[in-house]
Amino acid sequence: MKYDFNTLVDRRNSSSVKWDERKEDGLIPMWVADMDFKAAPFIIEKLQKRIDHGVFGYVHIPEEYYRSVISWFGKRRNWTIEKDWIQPIAGLVPALSVAVKAFCQPGDAVVFLNPAYNCFFSSVRNNGCMALASDLICTENEDGTLDFRMDFDDIEKKCAESRAKLFILCNPHNPTGRIWSREELLRLGEICRRNNVIVVSDEIHCELEMPGCTYVPFASTCPENQDNCVSFNSPSKSFNLAGLMISNIVTSRPEWRERIDRVINDWEHCDVNPFGVDALIASYTKEGEEWLSELNDVLWDNYVHLRDELRKALPELHICNLEGTYLPWLNVAPFVEKGITAKAISESLIQNEKVWINGGEMYGDGKYMRINIACPRERLVEGTRRIVAGLLRLKSEYGI
């Protein structure tokens, strides 16, 4: 490989949420969605130039930034974006809140798929709106992995609610790891348009694709979907830049851009991090494509190891068929049925095996757990060993 995905970086005592939230000695955190890989060297080089300049004042967004976004999605995804459609913002969660404020009034309803990224719940609630969660349909494959699909009949019912104003889509989907097909996106778009529901598409995991799977931007599927969509994208997950706080809100509708801009100014979300601007420009390049290709190979190998070890030791547990993201979704229903919650499993693994994975309650489904596999192979192997050992211990304790 051209790039280094094997070095074990010591992230302790670096104010890392992932590594410094809990202080247990020897703990391997495999929970919150950031990667343990160093940023790509060409990104570090770009940021070093900014550091060497030595002045870190407010910044305008340069033309190169817009050209980078437009070229990246045009070449890789056949999605034509115009400069005026792009509104940079300091992070996707603020963008989500901005969209809810721009298009909803307190008491309105927001539809999204369940399970869901936890900030979908909080952004809707914090803006005085009602969440209408449509449960995904889970099916088991011949190899024991799980697939998830949209329940279009239920989505139709939810979108037909008189108070429904937005549909928040996550593509690729966090936490189930699905990459929605063009056909699914077209059908979803038709339902939303027919019910006058605006689609807000969170596409922050868009470059994380497993073999044979290809992310399709919702807005690229047809002109009608583009005209009824606000898209969010960012290099933060794919290039491990979340702390640099840079994302984009993209929509072709000028009247919607005015509403979004009004909220951004009202809530003082106007400024972005100069390091985030430079990092995006450095990421959306030919070198960035090469780095991503190697990263996705590493993530797939990590997933296969985790899947196979769980399958050998605990065949009664089923893991998602990972298509995108680096966050496999593990069904622990046999444990939950015996009276131990996913949250309690998480705490037990922390205390006994010194490994931290998320209970699914925060994502809307407590029968599952989410595991972050974005780390060097040595750490992944040891973390997997600890997860398996802990689940086997609990299996014995609870007579499963």
C-alpha positions in Angstrom: 0.0 0.0 0.0 1.1 3.5 -0.7 -0.4 4.9 2.5 0.1 3.9 6.1 -3.0 2.4 7.8 -1.0 0.3 10.3 0.7 2.7 12.7 -0.9 2.7 16.1 -1.3 6.3 17.0 -1.5 7.0 20.8 -4.5 9.3 21.1 -4.7 9.3 24.9 -4.4 12.7 26.5 -5.1 14.5 23.2 -8.5 15.8 24.3 -10.0 13.1 22.1 -13.7 12.4 22.7 -13.2 8.8 21.6 -10.1 8.1 23.7 -10.4 10.4 26.7 -14.1 10.2 27.6 -13.4 7.2 29.7 -10.3 6.8 31.8 -10.1 3.0 32.3 -6.6 1.8 31.7 -6.1 -0.3 28.6 -9.6 0.5 27.2 -10.0 0.1 23.4 -12.7 2.5 22.3 -14.7 1.3 19.3 -17.7 3.6 19.6 -17.9 7.2 18.4 -17.6 7.6 14.6 -14.1 8.9 14.1 -11.1 6.9 12.8 -7.8 6.0 14.5 -5.8 6.6 11.2 -3.7 9.7 10.8 -5.0 12.1 8.2 -3.5 11.6 4.7 0.0 13.1 4.3 -1.1 15.5 1.5 -3.8 16.9 3.9 -1.2 17.3 6.7 1.1 19.0 4.2 -1.6 21.5 3.2 -2.4 22.2 6.9 1.3 22.6 7.7 1.5 25.5 5.2 -1.4 27.2 6.9 0.4 26.7 10.3 3.7 28.0 8.9 1.9 31.2 7.8 1.2 31.8 11.4 -2.0 33.9 11.2 -5.3 32.2 11.9 -7.9 34.9 11.4 -11.3 34.8 9.8 -11.4 33.5 6.2 -13.4 33.9 3.1 -14.2 30.8 1.2 -11.9 30.8 -1.9 -12.9 29.9 -5.4 -10.7 26.9 -5.2 -12.9 25.5 -2.5 -16.0 25.7 -4.7 -14.2 24.3 -7.7 -13.0 21.3 -5.5 -16.5 20.4 -4.4 -18.0 20.8 -7.9 -15.2 18.8 -9.6 -15.2 16.0 -7.0 -18.9 15.2 -7.2 -19.1 15.9 -10.9 -16.3 13.4 -11.7 -17.0 10.8 -9.1 -20.8 10.8 -8.9 -22.0 12.4 -12.1 -23.7 15.1 -10.0 -23.6 18.6 -11.5 -23.4 21.2 -8.7 -23.3 25.0 -9.3 -21.3 27.3 -7.1 -24.3 29.2 -5.8 -25.9 26.0 -4.6 -23.1 25.5 -2.0 -23.3 27.0 1.5 -20.3 26.0 3.7 -21.1 25.5 7.4 -19.1 24.4 10.5 -20.3 20.8 10.7 -23.1 18.6 9.7 -25.0 18.7 13.0 -25.4 22.5 12.8 -26.5 22.0 9.2 -29.2 19.6 10.3 -30.5 22.0 12.9 -30.4 24.9 10.3 -32.5 22.8 7.9 -35.1 21.9 10.5 -35.4 25.6 11.5 -35.5 26.8 7.9 -38.4 24.5 6.8 -40.3 23.7 10.0 -42.3 25.4 12.6 -42.7 24.1 16.2 -45.2 21.3 16.1 -44.4 20.2 12.6 -43.4 16.6 12.0 -40.1 15.3 10.6 -39.9 11.8 9.1 -36.8 9.7 9.1 -35.7 6.0 9.1 -35.3 4.1 12.3 -32.7 3.2 13.6 -31.1 6.6 13.0 -28.1 8.7 13.8 -28.8 10.0 17.3 -28.6 13.7 16.4 -31.7 13.2 14.1 -33.7 12.7 17.3 -32.2 15.6 19.2 -32.3 18.1 16.3 -36.0 17.4 15.7 -36.8 17.6 19.5 -34.7 20.7 20.1 -36.5 22.6 17.4 -39.9 21.8 18.9 -40.9 19.3 16.2 -42.3 15.8 16.3 -40.3 12.8 15.1 -42.1 10.3 12.9 -39.7 7.4 12.7 -40.3 4.8 10.0 -38.8 1.4 11.1 -36.6 -0.3 8.5 -37.4 -3.9 7.5 -34.7 -6.3 8.5 -34.1 -9.6 6.6 -31.5 -12.3 7.1 -29.3 -13.5 4.2 -28.2 -17.1 3.6 -24.8 -16.3 5.1 -26.4 -15.1 8.4 -25.8 -11.4 7.7 -28.6 -8.9 7.9 -30.0 -6.5 5.2 -32.2 -3.5 5.8 -34.7 -2.0 3.4 -37.2 0.9 3.5 -40.8 0.2 4.4 -42.3 2.3 1.6 -45.9 1.7 2.7 -45.1 3.1 6.2 -43.1 5.9 4.7 -46.1 6.8 2.6 -48.3 6.9 5.7 -45.8 9.0 7.6 -45.3 11.5 4.8 -49.1 11.8 4.3 -49.4 13.2 7.9 -50.6 16.8 7.6 -47.8 18.0 9.9 -45.0 16.2 8.0 -42.7 18.8 6.4 -39.3 17.1 6.1 -37.9 13.7 5.4 -34.3 13.3 6.8 -32.4 10.6 4.8 -29.1 9.2 5.8 -27.2 7.9 2.7 -25.1 5.8 3.3 -27.2 4.9 6.3 -25.8 5.2 9.9 -26.1 2.8 11.7 -27.2 -0.1 9.5 -24.5 0.4 6.8 -26.9 0.4 3.9 -26.1 2.3 0.7 -29.5 3.0 -0.9 -29.9 2.1 -4.5 -30.9 4.5 -7.2 -34.3 2.7 -7.5 -34.9 3.1 -3.7 -34.0 6.8 -3.9 -36.3 7.4 -6.8 -39.2 5.7 -5.1 -38.6 7.6 -1.9 -38.3 10.9 -3.8 -41.6 10.3 -5.6 -43.4 9.7 -2.2 -42.0 12.8 -0.7 -42.8 15.0 -3.7 -46.4 13.7 -3.9 -46.9 14.6 -0.2 -45.0 18.0 -0.4 -42.3 16.8 2.0 -38.8 18.2 1.5 -35.9 15.7 1.5 -32.9 16.6 3.6 -30.1 14.1 2.7 -27.3 13.5 5.1 -24.5 12.1 2.9 -21.5 12.6 5.3 -20.4 8.9 4.9 -20.6 9.1 1.1 -17.0 8.0 0.2 -17.0 4.9 2.5 -18.0 2.1 0.1 -17.5 -1.6 0.5 -16.7 -3.9 -2.5 -19.5 -3.9 -5.1 -21.4 -1.0 -3.5 -21.6 2.5 -4.9 -23.1 5.5 -3.2 -25.5 7.5 -5.3 -26.3 11.2 -4.3 -30.0 11.5 -3.8 -30.0 14.8 -5.8 -28.3 13.1 -8.7 -31.0 10.5 -9.3 -33.4 12.8 -11.3 -34.2 16.5 -11.8 -37.3 16.2 -9.7 -35.4 14.8 -6.7 -32.8 17.5 -7.1 -35.5 20.2 -7.0 -36.9 18.8 -3.8 -33.7 18.2 -1.9 -31.2 19.8 0.5 -28.0 17.7 0.6 -25.3 17.7 3.2 -21.8 16.5 2.4 -18.3 16.8 4.0 -14.9 15.2 3.9 -15.0 14.8 7.7 -15.9 11.1 8.0 -14.2 9.8 4.9 -10.9 11.6 5.5 -11.1 11.6 9.4 -11.4 15.4 9.7 -14.4 15.8 12.0 -12.6 18.1 14.4 -12.0 20.6 11.6 -15.7 21.3 11.4 -16.3 21.8 7.7 -19.5 20.7 5.8 -21.7 21.9 2.9 -25.4 22.5 2.5 -26.3 22.1 -1.2 -29.6 22.9 -2.8 -30.6 24.1 -6.3 -33.6 26.1 -5.1 -32.7 29.8 -4.6 -35.7 30.5 -2.3 -34.6 27.6 -0.1 -31.0 29.0 0.0 -32.4 32.3 1.2 -34.3 30.6 4.0 -31.2 28.6 5.0 -28.9 31.6 4.8 -31.4 33.5 7.0 -31.2 30.9 9.7 -27.4 30.6 9.4 -27.1 34.4 10.0 -29.8 34.5 12.7 -28.0 31.8 14.7 -24.5 33.0 13.9 -23.3 29.9 12.0 -21.6 32.0 9.4 -17.9 31.4 10.0 -15.9 28.2 9.3 -12.5 26.9 10.3 -9.7 27.9 8.0 -8.1 24.5 8.5 -11.3 22.9 7.4 -11.3 24.9 4.2 -7.8 23.9 3.4 -8.4 20.2 4.3 -11.3 19.9 2.0 -9.4 21.4 -0.9 -6.5 18.9 -0.2 -9.0 16.0 0.1 -10.9 16.4 -3.1 -8.0 15.5 -5.4 -6.6 12.6 -7.3 -4.4 11.8 -4.3 -7.6 11.8 -2.2 -9.2 9.2 -4.5 -6.2 7.0 -4.1 -6.1 7.3 -0.4 -9.8 6.5 -0.1 -9.5 3.4 -2.3 -6.8 2.0 0.1 -8.9 3.1 3.1 -11.9 1.2 1.9 -9.9 -1.9 1.3 -8.6 -1.7 4.9 -12.2 -1.2 6.3 -13.5 -4.1 4.3 -10.8 -6.4 5.6 -11.5 -5.3 9.1 -15.2 -5.9 8.7 -14.6 -9.4 7.3 -12.4 -10.3 10.3 -15.0 -9.0 12.8 -17.9 -10.7 10.9 -16.1 -14.1 10.7 -14.9 -14.1 14.3 -18.4 -13.4 15.6 -19.9 -16.0 13.2 -17.5 -18.7 14.5 -17.9 -18.0 18.2 -21.5 -16.7 18.4 -23.6 -17.9 15.4 -26.8 -16.9 17.1 -25.8 -13.3 16.7 -26.2 -11.6 13.3 -24.3 -8.7 11.9 -25.3 -6.3 9.1 -24.1 -6.8 5.6 -21.9 -3.8 5.5 -22.2 -1.7 2.3 -21.0 1.7 3.5 -19.7 3.5 6.6 -17.2 1.8 9.0 -20.0 1.1 11.6 -21.2 -2.5 11.6 -24.6 -3.0 13.3 -24.8 -6.2 15.4 -28.0 -7.8 16.5 -27.9 -8.8 20.2 -31.6 -9.7 20.6 -30.8 -13.1 22.2 -29.2 -11.2 25.1 -31.9 -8.6 25.3 -34.6 -11.3 25.5 -32.8 -12.7 28.5 -33.0 -9.3 30.3 -29.7 -7.6 29.6 -29.9 -4.4 27.6 -27.5 -3.3 24.9 -26.5 -0.4 27.1 -25.7 -2.9 29.9 -23.8 -5.1 27.6 -21.7 -2.0 26.6 -20.9 -1.2 30.2 -20.1 -4.8 31.0 -17.6 -5.0 28.1 -16.0 -1.8 29.3 -15.6 -2.9 32.8 -14.5 -6.5 32.1 -12.9 -6.8 28.7 -11.8 -3.1 28.3 -13.5 -2.6 25.0 -16.2 0.1 24.3 -19.0 -0.3 21.7 -22.3 1.6 21.6 -25.6 0.2 22.7 -28.3 0.7 20.1 -30.8 2.5 22.4 -29.4 5.9 21.4 -30.1 5.1 17.7 -33.6 4.0 18.3 -33.3 0.2 18.6 -32.0 -1.5 21.7 -31.7 -4.9 20.1 -28.5 -3.8 18.4 -25.0 -2.5 19.0 -22.8 -0.4 16.8 -19.1 -1.1 16.4 -16.5 1.2 14.9 -13.9 -0.8 12.9 -11.9 2.2 11.6 -8.6 1.4 13.2 -5.3 -0.3 12.4 -5.5 -4.0 12.0 -3.6 -4.9 15.2 -6.1 -2.8 17.3 -9.1 -4.3 15.3 -8.0 -7.8 16.0 -7.5 -7.3 19.7 -10.8 -5.3 20.0 -12.6 -8.1 18.2 -11.1 -10.7 20.5 -12.3 -8.7 23.5 -15.8 -8.2 22.1 -16.1 -12.0 21.4 -14.8 -12.9 24.8 -17.1 -10.5 26.6 -20.2 -11.7 24.7 -19.2 -15.4 25.4 -18.9 -14.5 29.1 -22.3 -12.9 29.1 -23.8 -15.8 27.1 -22.6 -18.2 29.9 -23.8 -15.9 32.7 -27.3 -15.5 31.2 -27.7 -19.1 30.0 -28.2 -18.1 26.4 
